[in-house]
Amino acid sequence: MKNSRDEISKYSYDHLDRELISLLRNDGRAPLSKLADILKVSRGTVQNRLDRLLASGTLHGFTVRVREDYDQDTIRAHMMIEVVGRSTSQVIQKLRGMPELQVLHTTNGAWDLVAEIQTSSLSEFDRVLRDVRMIDGVLNSETSILLSTL
């Protein structure tokens, strides 16, 4: 017996879904009526699409974006991580336990993982870099501090 989540996950995303997601990326708090006007569809259509995108897991929720100068003490960076052999799963498990790593991505090319780091001070940032490099299975890393958002 199929559950409704299986049926929803097979939903084919179209141009309207992609446009809706794009609008929500720019303003996750936009009213349904504004989204409907921009997309030239009914408010009910927007609500149905949102419900389907949320139920399928395509949308995980909505977030707040703040001015870049809101929290000037925050240190943000991307860390590329190279993993030894087949230890990726163990490394990922340890990295997921670090609250300063906001997001973790697998990737292709020279680096195996990319971590998005956020700390409140340079000393905390330094500690996070050391902690990551001390994880068994981490062979190499390269980190770039994010200076400005354009």
N, C-alpha and C positions, 0 to 999 in steps of 0.2 A: 504494500500500500504506500503510495507516494504521499508525502506531506506537502503542505502548501509552500514551505521554504524551498523544496526541490523544484517545484513548478516555477516559483519566482526566480530562482537562481538561473533558470534557463531563459529568462526574459531577455529579449534582444534590445539593446539600447540603440535609440535612433538619434537623429539630429536634435530633436526637441529635448531629449534627456541631456545630451551634451551641452546644449545651450543653457539649460537650467542649472547644471552643475557649474558651468562657467560663471553665471550670474551670482550663484551662491558663494563661489570662491572670492568674488569681489565684495560681496555684502551678504554675509550669512544671516543677517537680521532683516533682510528686505521683506516687506509685507507681501503676502500672496497676491494681493490685488496689483501691486506694482510689478511683480514678476509676470503676472498674467498679461498686463498691458504691454510690457516689453516683448513678450513672446507671442502676442496676438492670439491668445487662447483664453478659455474661460478660467475663472478662479478654481472651479472644481477640477479641471484638467490638471492644473498645477498641483493641487492637493493630492490627486490620485497618483501623479508621477512621483511626488515627494514621498508619499506613503510606500510606493513600490521600491523606490531607491533606498529607503531606510530599511524596509523589510528584507531586501535582498542582500543587505550589508554593503552595498555600493557607497552609501553615505553612512558614516559612523556617528555623525552628529554635527553640531554647529559650534563655531569657535569665535573668539573675540580677537581682533587684531588691534594692537596698540601702536601709538606713535613710536617711532624709533627712539626718540629722546625721553620716553616715559620712564624707562628703567636703565639709565646710563651705566649703572654699575654691573649689569649683566654681561658676562663673557660668553659669546656664542662661537662655536667652531664646528668644522667638519673634520673628522678623523678617518683616514683611509687605513685599513688594517689588513695585513697579509697573515694568513694562517698556515701553520705547518701541516702538511699532509692531510689526513682525514679527521682532524680535530675540530672542524668547524662547529659541529653541534655542541661540543663541550664549551667552546669559546663563546658561542652565542648565549648559552645558558648563563654563564658567568657575567657577560655584558648586560644581559637583561636585568640582572640584580642590582645594577648601578643606577640610582635615581637620576644622576646627572646626564645620563645618556637618554635624551628625549625620544629619539627614533633610531632604529637600526635597520640598515638595508643590506641585502646581498647584492653583489654586482659582478660584472665580468671584467676581464682585463687583468692588469697587474695586481690589483687589490681585490680581496675576497669580500670585505665588508666595508660599509661606510656608516659611521656613527655621527649623529648630530648631538653635540655636547652643549650644555648650558650650565654655567656656574655663576656664583655671585661675587667671586673675587679671583684674582690671579693666583693666589696661593692655593685656593680650592681647585682651580683649573690645573695647576701644576701637579697636585695630588692625584687628580683623575687621570692625567696622562701617565703618571708613574704606575698607578694601579692597573690600568689597561695593559701597559707594557709588561707587567709582572705576571699576567695570566699565562698559565701553561698553554702552549699552542700558538701564542701570538709571536710571529717571527719578526715582523717589521711594522712600522706605522709612520704615517705622515699626517700632520695636522695643520690646518689653516684656520686662523682666527677670522671671523667675519667682522669686517670693519663698518660697512654701511650697506643699507638696503636701498636699491635703486628702483 
